[in-house]
């Protein structure tokens, strides 16, 4: 089984420049260099041009000194032409007409822009919620080009966390697909089942457990096929995509988080999408790609909740 190619937020075209994160001299120089490009975030939204490119500005457009900007800056990457820096949510402002959420425009951004933007948003979310040391509770300061925080009292280094979650297209022997609607989603919104990997659990065991918890369906553990992963920085997930085959058919929804779980035949799926009584995830989501993988050809954008 081939992996899904070019998952929207998995695309990355710029070197992450990890060795430069600890080079304080280089980082300081980068802020005063004309070829540095800065991405400003506003409430986790991205500044966009009319044709859906990210707006990158020079450091001089940000009216902050090096000392002022460093606690809020992350080195995103570097290529032959530019060094790319992300400024955390609301730490700086620029005059921009259009701000948009990554989850809304991620599939339209270039590979160059989307990888840097996804990283900037993920890091911004992490910094916002990890200001204190998990060992002693003291304040931490930003180090390593924005890629770590260090406790001011005991010196412990803290690094960004990523939370693995599985997402799975379950099929049965009759070529049906299992989709569910979460309790907080409007009528008609359906997606593949998903859930967080628990401590001490493998992703594969999580697939089997979550599918059973959310639908009462048993899947054959030997049927699992891994189809690829995509970061989902809301706030820190890494979605691990699978397909699996069910060995039971009867659905029982007992947990409070799911409003509805249904099997769809190919005919029901098409008819309901056309009638708009079934609304699929935005193409930016790995769920969309898993559903399209089962469907076997391109899914019209009109069938999605874009
Ligand atoms: Zn500490």
Boltz pocket constraint, residues with backbone or C-beta under 6 A from the ligand:
constraints:
  - pocket:
      binder: B
      contacts: [[A, 133], [A, 134], [A, 135], [A, 136], [A, 137], [A, 138], [A, 151], [A, 152], [A, 153], [A, 154], [A, 155], [A, 156]]
      max_distance: 6.0
